[in-house]
Amino acid sequence: MTVDNEILVDARGLEPPEPMERVMQALSLLRPGQSIRLLLHREPFPLYPLLAERGYHHDTRMEADGSYVIQIRTLGERA
């Protein structure tokens, strides 16, 4: 799902490596000024170094239900 400035990747309930694969696909679609909002049922620690290696920044927030929202942007772009 995409909105003008955001690509939503809802990977809650998916088992590895599918969430990572979906994020990598979304990164290839990312345009300047856009971000990815990843919804996940666990914190994706293996994803963080891959994002950094590719020049992306992330902000992670845990929700009240224990799920995570990870906002991914190109380095230098902030919310």
VMD Tcl script that draws the C-alpha trace (Angstrom):
set ca {
  {0.00 0.00 0.00}
  {1.34 3.46 -0.84}
  {0.30 6.97 0.02}
  {1.97 9.97 -1.60}
  {4.69 10.20 1.05}
  {4.61 6.74 2.63}
  {4.82 3.08 1.70}
  {3.08 0.86 4.26}
  {4.49 -2.61 4.84}
  {2.26 -4.54 7.23}
  {4.32 -7.59 8.13}
  {2.60 -8.43 11.41}
  {2.24 -12.17 11.75}
  {4.66 -13.01 8.92}
  {7.58 -15.31 9.62}
  {11.18 -14.57 8.64}
  {12.45 -13.90 6.08}
  {9.23 -12.53 4.55}
  {9.17 -9.21 6.49}
  {12.77 -8.48 5.45}
  {12.00 -9.41 1.84}
  {9.01 -7.06 1.80}
  {11.06 -4.20 3.22}
  {13.80 -4.75 0.63}
  {11.19 -4.66 -2.14}
  {9.72 -1.46 -0.71}
  {13.18 0.16 -0.53}
  {13.48 -0.30 -4.29}
  {10.23 1.69 -4.72}
  {11.16 4.51 -2.34}
  {11.30 7.96 -3.94}
  {12.83 11.15 -2.51}
  {10.69 12.48 0.32}
  {8.96 9.14 0.89}
  {9.32 6.85 3.87}
  {8.40 3.27 4.69}
  {6.19 2.49 7.69}
  {6.85 -1.11 8.72}
  {4.36 -2.76 11.09}
  {5.79 -5.83 12.79}
  {5.00 -8.08 15.74}
  {8.64 -8.14 16.93}
  {11.59 -5.77 16.75}
  {13.59 -6.49 13.57}
  {17.16 -6.30 14.93}
  {18.72 -8.01 11.83}
  {17.16 -5.34 9.60}
  {18.87 -2.35 11.24}
  {22.46 -2.96 10.03}
  {21.19 -3.70 6.52}
  {19.37 -0.38 6.45}
  {22.47 1.49 7.67}
  {24.67 -0.20 5.05}
  {22.29 0.98 2.34}
  {22.06 4.57 3.58}
  {18.75 4.47 5.46}
  {17.75 5.72 8.91}
  {15.05 4.17 11.09}
  {12.96 5.23 14.06}
  {11.38 2.42 16.08}
  {8.39 2.73 18.38}
  {6.77 -0.03 20.44}
  {2.98 0.15 20.56}
  {0.84 -0.58 23.62}
  {-0.03 -4.03 22.23}
  {3.67 -4.99 21.99}
  {3.89 -4.59 18.21}
  {6.42 -2.28 16.55}
  {6.22 0.59 14.08}
  {9.47 1.22 12.24}
  {9.72 4.35 10.11}
  {12.45 4.07 7.44}
  {13.89 7.04 5.54}
  {16.93 7.90 3.49}
  {19.71 9.26 5.72}
  {19.31 13.01 6.07}
  {15.52 12.91 5.74}
  {13.68 13.23 9.04}
  {10.01 13.34 9.99}
}
mol new
graphics top color blue
foreach p $ca { graphics top sphere $p radius 0.5 }
foreach p [lrange $ca 0 end-1] q [lrange $ca 1 end] { graphics top cylinder $p $q radius 0.2 }
display resetview
